[in-house]
Amino acid sequence: MAYRLLFRNYHFKEVETKWQQLWRNNPIQKRNGEKFYCLSMFPYPSGNLHIGHVRVYAISEAIALFEHLKGKNVLHPMGWDAFGLPAENAAKEKNIEPHLWTFQNIFQMRKQMDSLGLRFDWDREVWTCMPDYYRWTQWLFLLLFKKGLAYKTEGYLNWDPIDQTVLANEQVDENGRAWRSGALVERKPMRQWYFKITEYADELLKGLDKLQWPDYVKEMQRGWIGKTKGFAINFAIKETDENLSAFTTNIEGILGTTFILVSPEHPILAKMNLNEEEKKFLETIRKKPETTRKIGTQIIVISSHKAIHPVTNEEIPIAIAEYVLMTQGTGCKMGIPGHDDKDLKAVTGSPIDVKKVFDKDKLINCGEFTGLSISEAIPRLKEILKSKDAISPKACYNLRDWLVSRQRYWGVPIPMINCIIHGHVPNYRLPVMLPQKGDDLVEWRTERCPYCGTPGGKEIDTLDTFVDSSWYYLRYADPGNDFDIFDREKAKKWLPVDLYIGGSEHAIMHLLYARFIHKVLRDEGYLACDEPFSNLLTQGLVLGKTYKKDGKYITAEEATNLEGVEITHEKMSKSKKNGINPLEIIEEWGADVLRLAILFSAPSESQIEWDGGLLKTMKKWLGNIWNIVEGELAENDEEDYSKWLNGVTRSFENKKLHVVIARLMEHTETVKTKPTKQNLKILLIILHPFAPHFTAEAYTKIFNKDITNEKWPIEALTIKKKH
């Protein structure tokens, strides 16, 4: 026999090839029960599946098949997040066009998914780089523009010097490095397109309470949105009609305020007569990354203007401070050097007063308030400030509008025309197609204004790929629609997604953006639900055994001949030389053994330190079951398995897949002791979501039926004594 034997009389390559060919043209039939939308995050087509892909898709299909066997009408689609920088950069290195590189990778990864026996609803497949998809991404942009939620403005932005594009704040880490390239981010003045996600900040925050998501993911989103309740206190600018609004959570701090600080990006500065030294300081600070500015203490006092203290009526200095950010509060804060270490350091050596007004809970050195407790002073301060219309309640958010422009070719063209007379004009001739090649942009850009015919130009920036992925789950409900983004009744049938499965690295950007777009479409009447994803399962990373010698990563083969090698488990990557090719495992052990091993290794949310040791265990277990299949089987036994079935079902419903497998391994021993068709049937049906090829083959052999048409045995297969 040409095929490797997994165990006696079972040739896994032959069996898996057979069933994969059958499944390719015969998708799982929909049932008439309640809907269950099971979705795993669609991948970027890099060319090869890695072991992390195997884990998320094995989880996804196991749950989808479980719900199908329970009689639900399951939607389990797949597609490709096909635009973006990696494809463009890789294509440049290989001297081919990005679309050719992307298409090649999709075909390769689809073939690999088939080799795992994954049965997605391929008739609903979407590619974000195809015009029939991205015309609706462009339509979505125009909808936001019409609603005033898409706008273009100038500002100092995060610039990735390696990938040569701007980045949203969410795409810069706490060390000031770009999320993809790892380059230190620079700050550059540019005009860019934004989505006004801040309009939905409060609803995005409140909506988290209704979601069945991991607590840490919800906390990450709460922290990123960052709502803080406080007060806006107005300081009049002397001899002008302008005010500076400083945000504070502590009204009493105004008694120690001796100067006002504004962000270098504050719009008030455009109305001030700054001298050359002040302008130079401003430009220098604006170019610094925010992460650097947060720890700085440089300020410069504006020479031409003073503010009026709303309580004492004294004139106080206005200073530009590097550590005051427009992304926090109002971009203006009260300077309290007597009680704020950073403010104190900033004014050291300057003529700005340092005034101490707090001695524990008592006030000192503050006129009529001296001797009062803080709690006694606050109502009186509020009265004074209200009498001067200088205070109002205010909530501030850390969340800032979503920067969506990207200076790259391989992305969705922004459907706008720049007219010298009418400004930014929507281009409704969708799809606005990408030029055939990135070098064709000059000729491609030429376009006349639809209003006046003036020669203008198409917008040459493309959209952030997170725009593509912010709505793909909606297109799965109606992927062939040429007349609308999707049919509203079909969306109502399937939405929200009942279970969304993916990595925790998307806790902020993708999940937050998808929630925003979902709410916009809801407000337009396209959706009947408030949230896109009811439940979220964040699978843990698969870590590979990693070898280091003298601080350098080496291969496992190199490590065998060396002494003093450091062995750890780290996230798999090419640079760490610890990647595991799942296709090699499939070749040696089969897809079912791999899927079982990876699902049994740990709870779905936990990390796995992969070493392949469980492959032998899963092989041996399946071998034991196959021996039962080929042995003598009685029709029934007299046992009642309902309690065991209820426990297994609850474990499955709670997504404790490793527990279900453990219970099945225990039940195998029962079946070996009492080899009946009845308890073998229970075993095979419950095992099917984990080892589909093996169970399909065994079930056909014993019962001559398609196992996917069977029902979950919680009721149908409970043994009852009738005699």
C-alpha positions in Angstrom: 0.0 0.0 0.0 1.4 3.4 -1.0 -0.2 5.2 2.0 1.3 5.4 5.4 -0.7 3.4 8.0 -2.0 5.4 10.9 -3.1 2.1 12.5 -4.0 -1.3 11.2 -6.5 -1.2 8.2 -7.0 2.6 8.4 -5.1 4.6 5.8 -5.5 8.2 6.8 -4.3 9.7 3.5 -6.7 7.7 1.5 -9.6 8.3 3.9 -9.0 12.1 4.2 -8.5 12.6 0.5 -11.7 10.7 -0.2 -13.8 12.8 2.2 -12.3 16.1 1.3 -13.2 15.4 -2.4 -16.7 14.6 -1.4 -17.1 17.7 0.9 -15.7 20.0 -1.8 -18.8 19.7 -3.9 -21.2 18.9 -1.1 -21.3 21.5 1.6 -23.1 20.8 4.9 -26.8 21.1 4.4 -28.6 23.9 6.3 -31.1 22.9 8.9 -34.4 24.4 9.8 -33.6 25.2 13.4 -32.7 28.6 14.9 -29.7 30.4 13.3 -26.2 30.2 14.6 -23.6 32.4 13.0 -20.2 31.1 13.8 -17.3 33.2 12.5 -13.5 33.0 12.7 -11.6 36.1 11.8 -10.7 35.9 8.2 -6.9 35.7 7.4 -4.5 37.8 5.5 -3.3 35.6 2.6 0.4 35.3 3.4 0.9 32.1 1.4 1.0 29.4 4.1 -1.1 28.4 7.0 0.7 28.3 10.3 -0.2 26.3 13.4 -2.1 29.3 14.9 -4.4 29.2 11.9 -5.0 25.5 12.5 -6.0 26.2 16.1 -8.5 29.0 15.4 -10.2 27.1 12.5 -10.3 23.8 14.4 -12.0 25.6 17.2 -14.4 27.4 14.8 -15.4 24.2 12.9 -15.8 22.1 16.0 -18.3 24.6 17.4 -20.0 25.0 14.1 -20.5 21.3 13.7 -21.7 20.9 17.3 -24.4 23.5 16.7 -25.3 21.9 13.4 -25.7 18.5 15.0 -27.9 20.1 17.6 -30.2 21.0 14.7 -29.3 24.7 14.3 -29.1 26.5 10.9 -25.4 27.3 11.0 -23.6 30.0 9.0 -19.8 29.3 8.9 -18.2 31.4 6.2 -14.6 32.2 5.2 -12.9 35.0 3.1 -9.7 36.9 2.7 -8.4 40.2 4.1 -6.5 40.7 0.9 -5.4 44.3 0.7 -2.5 45.8 2.7 1.2 46.6 3.1 2.6 43.1 3.4 1.4 42.0 0.0 2.7 45.2 -1.6 6.1 45.0 0.0 6.4 41.3 -0.8 5.4 41.9 -4.4 8.0 44.6 -4.8 10.7 42.2 -3.5 9.6 39.6 -6.1 9.1 42.2 -8.8 5.5 41.3 -9.5 2.2 43.1 -9.0 0.5 42.8 -5.6 -2.7 41.3 -7.1 -0.8 38.4 -8.6 1.0 37.7 -5.3 -2.3 37.9 -3.4 -4.2 35.7 -5.8 -1.4 33.1 -5.7 -1.4 33.0 -1.9 -5.2 32.7 -1.7 -5.2 29.7 -3.9 -2.4 28.1 -1.9 -4.1 28.8 1.5 -7.5 27.5 0.2 -5.8 24.3 -0.8 -4.2 24.0 2.6 -7.6 24.6 4.3 -9.0 21.8 2.2 -6.2 19.5 3.4 -7.3 20.1 7.0 -10.8 19.1 6.0 -12.3 22.5 6.8 -15.9 22.8 5.5 -16.6 26.5 5.4 -19.5 28.0 3.4 -17.3 28.6 0.4 -20.3 29.8 -1.6 -20.2 32.9 0.5 -16.4 33.6 0.1 -15.3 37.2 -0.1 -12.0 38.8 -1.2 -11.7 42.4 0.0 -9.4 43.2 -3.0 -12.1 42.3 -5.6 -14.2 45.2 -7.1 -17.4 43.5 -6.2 -16.4 43.8 -2.6 -14.5 47.1 -2.4 -17.2 49.0 -4.4 -19.2 48.7 -1.2 -16.3 49.7 1.0 -16.2 52.8 -1.1 -20.0 53.2 -0.8 -19.6 53.0 2.9 -17.0 55.8 2.8 -19.4 58.0 0.8 -22.2 57.2 3.3 -20.0 58.4 6.1 -19.0 61.5 4.1 -22.7 62.3 3.5 -23.4 62.0 7.2 -20.5 64.2 8.2 -18.6 61.3 9.7 -15.8 61.4 7.1 -13.7 64.5 6.8 -10.2 65.7 5.7 -8.1 67.9 7.8 -4.4 68.8 8.4 -2.5 67.8 11.4 0.7 66.3 12.7 0.5 62.6 12.1 2.3 59.4 12.9 4.6 58.5 9.9 6.2 55.1 9.5 9.6 55.8 7.7 9.9 52.1 6.6 6.5 51.5 5.3 6.2 55.1 4.1 2.6 55.7 5.3 0.7 57.3 8.1 -0.6 55.3 11.1 -3.5 55.7 13.4 -2.7 56.2 17.1 -3.9 52.6 17.6 -1.1 51.4 15.3 1.7 52.9 17.4 2.9 50.9 20.5 3.8 52.3 23.9 7.4 52.7 22.8 6.5 54.8 19.8 7.1 52.1 17.3 5.0 51.1 14.2 2.8 48.1 14.8 4.0 46.3 11.6 7.5 47.5 10.7 8.7 48.2 14.3 10.2 51.5 13.1 10.3 54.5 15.4 7.4 56.7 14.3 8.0 60.2 13.2 5.5 63.2 13.2 4.7 64.9 10.0 2.2 67.6 9.0 -0.2 66.2 6.4 -3.8 66.5 5.2 -5.6 63.2 5.8 -9.0 61.6 5.9 -10.7 60.6 9.2 -13.8 58.8 10.3 -15.5 60.6 13.2 -15.7 57.6 15.6 -15.7 60.0 18.5 -19.4 60.7 17.7 -20.1 57.2 19.0 -17.7 57.2 21.9 -20.4 57.1 24.6 -22.5 54.4 22.9 -19.4 52.3 22.2 -18.6 52.5 25.9 -22.1 51.7 27.2 -22.6 48.9 24.7 -19.7 46.8 26.2 -21.9 46.0 29.2 -24.3 43.9 27.0 -21.6 41.8 25.4 -20.6 38.3 26.3 -16.9 39.0 25.8 -13.8 38.2 27.9 -13.6 40.9 30.7 -10.0 41.8 29.7 -11.1 42.6 26.1 -13.9 44.9 27.4 -11.5 46.6 29.8 -9.1 47.2 27.0 -11.8 48.9 25.0 -13.0 50.9 28.0 -9.5 52.1 28.6 -8.9 53.0 25.0 -12.2 55.0 24.8 -11.2 56.4 28.2 -14.2 58.4 29.4 -13.4 60.8 32.3 -16.1 63.0 33.9 -15.0 66.4 35.1 -15.4 70.1 34.4 -14.4 72.6 31.8 -13.1 75.8 33.4 -12.9 78.8 31.2 -10.0 81.3 31.4 -10.5 84.5 29.4 -7.6 85.6 27.3 -6.8 89.2 28.1 -7.8 91.8 25.6 -9.5 89.3 23.3 -12.9 87.6 22.9 -11.2 84.2 23.2 -11.3 81.7 26.1 -9.2 78.7 27.0 -11.2 75.8 28.3 -9.2 73.7 30.8 -10.4 70.2 31.7 -10.1 69.1 35.3 -11.5 66.5 37.7 -10.6 68.6 40.7 -12.2 72.0 40.9 -10.1 72.9 44.0 -7.0 72.8 41.9 -7.9 76.2 40.5 -6.8 77.8 43.8 -3.2 76.7 43.1 -3.3 77.5 39.4 -0.5 80.0 38.5 -0.4 79.5 34.8 -2.3 77.8 31.9 -0.7 75.1 29.6 -1.9 74.4 26.1 -1.0 71.7 23.6 1.3 72.6 20.7 -1.7 71.4 18.5 -4.2 73.6 20.2 -6.2 75.7 17.6 -6.0 78.8 19.8 -2.3 79.1 18.8 -3.3 80.0 15.2 -5.0 83.1 16.5 -2.0 84.3 18.6 0.9 86.5 17.5 3.8 84.1 18.3 7.4 85.3 18.0 10.0 83.4 16.1 11.4 81.6 19.2 7.9 80.5 20.1 7.2 79.3 16.5 10.4 77.4 16.4 9.6 75.7 19.7 6.2 74.8 18.4 7.4 73.1 15.3 10.1 71.2 17.1 7.7 69.8 19.7 5.0 68.9 17.1 7.5 66.6 15.3 8.1 64.6 18.5 6.2 61.3 19.0 3.5 61.5 21.6 5.2 58.8 23.6 8.3 61.0 23.9 6.3 64.1 24.7 4.4 62.4 27.5 7.5 62.1 29.6 8.9 65.5 28.7 8.6 68.8 30.7 9.6 71.5 28.2 7.4 74.6 28.0 7.6 78.1 26.5 5.7 81.1 27.9 3.8 83.0 25.2 5.0 86.6 25.4 2.0 88.3 23.8 -1.0 87.0 25.8 -2.1 86.5 29.3 -5.1 84.6 30.8 -7.4 85.9 33.5 -7.8 83.7 36.6 -11.6 83.3 37.0 -11.5 83.2 40.8 -8.8 85.8 41.7 -9.1 87.9 38.5 -5.3 87.9 38.4 -3.3 87.8 35.1 -1.5 84.5 34.7 0.9 83.3 32.0 -0.1 81.0 29.1 2.5 78.4 28.1 2.9 75.9 25.4 3.8 72.6 27.0 5.2 69.5 25.2 3.4 67.1 27.7 0.0 68.5 27.1 -1.7 66.5 24.2 -4.7 67.3 22.2 -5.6 63.6 22.5 -6.2 64.1 26.2 -8.9 66.3 27.8 -9.3 69.6 26.0 -5.7 70.1 25.1 -5.5 72.7 27.9 -4.8 72.2 31.6 -4.3 74.3 34.7 -0.7 74.6 35.8 -0.4 73.8 39.5 3.3 73.6 40.2 2.9 73.7 44.0 1.2 70.2 43.8 2.1 68.7 40.4 5.6 67.4 40.0 5.7 67.7 36.2 4.4 71.3 36.4 6.9 72.1 39.1 9.8 70.7 36.9 8.5 72.6 33.9 8.5 76.0 35.7 11.8 75.6 37.5 14.1 78.5 36.6 11.2 80.5 35.2 9.4 83.5 36.8 6.1 81.5 37.1 4.9 81.4 40.7 4.9 78.1 42.7 1.9 78.3 45.1 1.2 75.7 47.7 -2.5 75.8 48.8 -3.1 72.3 50.2 -2.0 71.2 53.6 -3.6 67.7 53.8 -7.3 68.4 53.8 -7.0 72.1 54.7 -6.5 75.1 52.4 -3.7 77.6 53.0 -2.4 80.8 51.2 -5.6 81.3 49.3 -7.4 84.4 50.7 -10.9 83.8 51.8 -10.6 80.1 51.3 -7.8 79.8 53.8 -8.6 77.4 56.7 -11.5 75.7 54.9 -11.5 72.0 54.1 -11.5 71.0 50.5 -15.0 69.7 50.8 -16.2 73.0 52.2 -14.4 75.0 49.5 -15.7 73.2 46.4 -19.4 74.4 46.7 -18.2 78.0 47.1 -15.8 77.7 44.1 -18.6 76.3 42.0 -20.8 79.3 42.9 -18.2 81.8 42.0 -17.4 80.1 38.7 -21.0 79.7 37.8 -21.7 83.3 38.4 -19.0 84.2 35.8 -20.2 81.4 33.4 -16.8 79.9 33.7 -17.6 76.3 34.6 -19.6 73.5 33.0 -19.8 69.7 33.4 -17.7 67.9 30.8 -16.8 64.3 29.8 -13.6 63.8 28.0 -12.4 60.8 26.0 -9.0 59.3 25.1 -10.6 58.1 21.9 -9.7 60.1 18.8 -11.1 60.0 15.3 -10.0 57.1 13.1 -7.3 58.1 10.6 -8.1 56.1 7.5 -5.8 57.5 4.8 -2.8 55.4 3.7 -0.1 56.4 1.2 0.1 53.0 -0.5 -1.1 51.6 -3.8 -2.6 48.2 -2.8 -5.7 49.3 -1.0 -9.2 50.6 -1.6 -9.1 53.9 -3.6 -10.8 56.7 -1.6 -13.8 57.6 -3.9 -13.3 61.4 -3.9 -12.3 64.0 -6.5 -10.3 67.1 -5.6 -11.8 70.1 -7.4 -10.2 73.6 -7.1 -13.7 75.1 -7.1 -15.9 72.7 -5.1 -13.2 71.1 -2.9 -13.7 67.4 -2.0 -16.4 66.0 -4.3 -17.8 62.4 -4.0 -17.1 60.1 -6.9 -20.3 58.1 -7.3 -19.1 56.0 -10.3 -18.4 53.0 -8.2 -16.3 51.0 -8.1 -13.4 53.5 -8.5 -11.0 50.8 -9.8 -7.4 50.6 -8.9 -5.0 51.2 -11.8 -3.5 48.0 -13.2 -0.1 48.9 -11.9 1.1 51.1 -9.0 3.2 53.0 -11.5 0.0 54.1 -13.5 -1.2 56.5 -10.8 -0.4 59.7 -12.6 -2.5 58.9 -15.7 -5.2 57.1 -13.6 -5.7 60.1 -11.3 -7.0 62.5 -14.0 -10.7 63.1 -13.4 -13.1 66.0 -14.0 -15.4 67.5 -11.4 -18.9 66.1 -11.9 -20.4 69.5 -10.8 -18.4 71.9 -13.0 -16.3 69.9 -15.3 -13.1 71.5 -14.0 -10.1 69.2 -14.4 -9.2 67.8 -11.0 -7.8 64.6 -9.7 -8.9 61.5 -7.9 -7.8 61.0 -4.4 -4.6 59.0 -4.6 -4.6 57.8 -1.0 -6.1 54.4 -0.2 -8.1 53.3 2.8 -6.7 51.6 5.9 -7.3 47.9 5.6 -9.2 48.0 8.9 -12.0 49.7 6.9 -12.2 46.5 4.7 -12.5 44.3 7.7 -14.9 46.5 9.6 -17.9 45.1 7.7 -16.9 41.9 6.0 -19.0 39.8 8.4 -22.1 41.6 7.0 -21.3 40.8 3.4 -21.3 37.1 4.2 -25.1 37.4 4.8 -25.6 38.4 1.2 -22.3 38.1 -0.8 -23.7 38.1 -4.3 -25.7 41.3 -4.1 -24.9 43.7 -7.0 -27.5 46.3 -6.0 -26.8 47.0 -2.3 -24.2 46.4 0.3 -26.4 43.6 1.6 -30.1 42.8 1.8 -31.6 44.1 5.0 -33.8 41.1 5.6 -30.9 38.7 5.1 -28.8 40.7 7.5 -31.7 40.6 10.0 -31.8 36.8 9.7 -28.2 36.2 10.5 -27.0 39.1 12.6 -25.6 39.5 15.1 -22.7 37.0 14.9 -23.4 34.5 17.7 -19.7 33.5 18.2 -16.7 35.4 16.9 -13.3 33.7 17.2 -9.9 35.3 16.8 -6.8 36.7 18.4 -6.7 39.1 21.3 -4.4 41.4 19.3 -7.5 42.7 17.6 -9.2 43.7 20.9 -8.9 47.4 20.2 -8.6 48.3 16.6 -10.6 45.8 14.6 -13.3 45.1 17.2 -13.7 48.8 18.0 -13.9 49.8 14.3 -16.4 47.1 13.4 -18.6 48.2 16.3 -18.5 51.8 15.0 -19.4 50.9 11.4 -22.1 48.5 12.6 -23.8 51.3 14.6 -23.6 53.7 11.6 -25.4 51.2 9.4 -27.9 50.5 12.1 -28.7 54.2 12.2 -29.2 54.2 8.5 -31.8 51.4 8.9 -29.6 48.6 7.4 -29.3 46.6 10.7 -31.8 45.8 13.4 -29.2 45.0 16.2 -26.9 47.3 18.1 -23.7 45.1 18.2 -22.0 43.0 15.6 -20.6 40.2 17.8 -22.6 38.8 20.7 -20.0 36.4 22.0 -16.2 36.5 21.6 -13.7 33.7 22.0 -10.1 34.9 22.0 -7.9 31.9 21.3 -4.4 31.8 22.9 -1.2 31.8 21.0 0.6 28.7 19.9 4.2 28.9 21.2 7.0 27.0 19.6 10.1 25.5 21.2 12.8 28.0 20.7 16.6 27.6 20.8 19.1 30.4 21.5 22.9 30.2 21.5 24.8 33.3 22.7 21.6 35.4 22.3 21.0 34.3 18.7 18.1 32.1 17.5 19.1 28.8 16.0 17.2 25.8 14.5 16.4 22.7 16.4 18.8 20.8 14.2 21.6 23.2 15.0 20.9 22.9 18.7 21.4 19.2 18.8 25.2 19.5 18.3 25.8 22.4 20.7 26.2 22.9 24.4 24.8 25.8 26.5 21.7 26.2 24.4 18.9 28.2 26.0 15.4 26.5 25.4 12.2 28.5 25.7 8.7 28.7 24.2 8.0 31.8 22.2 5.5 33.0 19.6 6.2 31.3 16.3 8.0 33.3 13.7 10.5 32.9 10.9 13.0 35.2 12.7 12.9 32.9 15.8 13.3 29.8 13.6 10.6 28.0 15.7 7.8 27.8 13.2 5.9 24.6 12.7 4.6 23.7 9.2 1.1 22.1 9.8 1.3 20.6 6.3 4.3 18.5 7.4 2.3 17.3 10.4 -0.7 16.4 8.2 1.6 14.5 5.9 2.9 12.4 8.7 0.0 12.1 11.1 -3.2 13.3 9.3 -5.5 16.2 9.7 -7.7 14.6 12.3 -4.8 13.8 14.6 -3.4 17.3 14.3 -6.8 18.9 15.0 -7.4 16.7 18.1 -3.9 17.3 19.5 -4.2 21.1 19.2 -7.7 21.2 20.7 -6.7 18.9 23.6 -3.5 20.7 24.4 -5.1 23.5 26.5 -8.3 25.5 27.1 -9.1 27.5 23.9 -8.2 30.8 25.6 -4.8 29.6 26.9 -1.4 29.6 25.3 0.0 26.3 24.0 3.6 25.3 24.2 3.6 23.1 21.2 5.9 20.2 21.1 3.9 17.6 19.2 3.9 15.1 22.0 0.1 14.7 21.9 0.1 13.5 18.3 1.1 10.0 19.4 -1.6 10.1 22.1 -4.3 11.1 19.7 -3.1 8.5 17.1 -3.3 5.7 19.7 -6.7 6.8 20.9 -8.2 6.8 17.3 -6.5 3.4 16.8 -8.4 2.0 19.8 -11.7 3.3 18.4 -11.0 1.9 15.0 -10.4 -1.5 16.6 -13.9 -1.3 18.1 -15.3 -0.3 14.7 -13.8 -3.4 13.2 -14.8 -5.7 16.0 -18.0 -7.4 17.0 -20.8 -5.0 18.0 -24.0 -5.8 19.8 -27.1 -3.7 19.1 -27.6 -2.1 22.6 -26.7 -2.2 26.3 -28.9 -1.4 29.2 -27.0 1.6 30.5 -28.5 5.1 30.8 -25.9 7.6 29.5 -28.1 10.7 29.9 -26.1 12.2 32.8 -22.8 11.7 30.9 -24.3 13.2 27.8 -25.6 16.3 29.7 -22.2 16.9 31.1 -20.5 16.6 27.7 -23.1 18.9 26.2 -22.6 21.6 28.8 -18.8 21.4 28.3 -19.3 21.9 24.6 -21.7 24.8 25.2 -19.1 26.4 27.5 -16.4 26.0 24.7 -14.4 23.7 26.9 -13.3 21.6 24.0 -10.4 20.0 25.8 -12.8 18.7 28.5 -15.1 17.2 25.8 -12.2 15.3 24.3 -11.1 14.1 27.7 -14.6 12.8 28.4 -14.7 11.1 25.0 -11.4 9.3 25.8 -12.9 8.1 29.0 -16.1 7.0 27.2 -13.9 5.0 24.8 -13.0 2.7 27.6 -16.7 2.2 28.3 -17.3 1.3 24.7 -14.4 -1.1 24.7 -16.0 -2.9 27.7 -19.5 -2.8 26.2 -19.0 -2.7 22.4 -22.5 -1.9 21.2 -23.6 0.0 18.1 -25.6 2.3 20.5 -22.7 3.6 22.6 -20.3 3.6 19.6 -22.8 5.8 17.8 -22.8 8.3 20.7 -19.0 8.3 20.7 -18.7 8.9 16.9 -21.3 11.7 16.7 -19.7 13.6 19.6 -16.2 13.0 18.2 -17.2 14.2 14.7 -16.6 18.0 15.3 -13.0 17.2 16.2 -12.1 14.3 13.8 -14.5 14.7 10.9 -12.7 12.4 8.3 -12.2 9.5 10.8 -15.8 9.6 12.1 -17.3 10.0 8.7 -15.5 6.9 7.5 -16.3 4.9 10.6 -20.0 5.9 10.7 -20.5 5.0 7.0 -18.8 1.6 7.7 -21.1 0.8 10.6 -24.3 2.6 9.9 -24.1 3.3 6.1 -25.2 6.9 6.7 -23.7 10.4 6.4 -22.8 11.4 10.0 -23.3 15.1 9.3 -27.1 14.4 8.8 -27.4 12.9 12.3 -28.5 14.7 15.5 -26.7 15.4 18.7 -27.4 12.4 21.0 -28.6 14.3 24.0 -32.2 13.0 23.5 -32.2 10.7 20.5 -29.6 8.4 21.9 -30.4 8.4 25.6 -30.8 4.8 26.6 -34.0 4.0 28.3 -34.9 0.6 29.8 -38.1 -0.5 28.0 -38.3 -4.0 29.2 
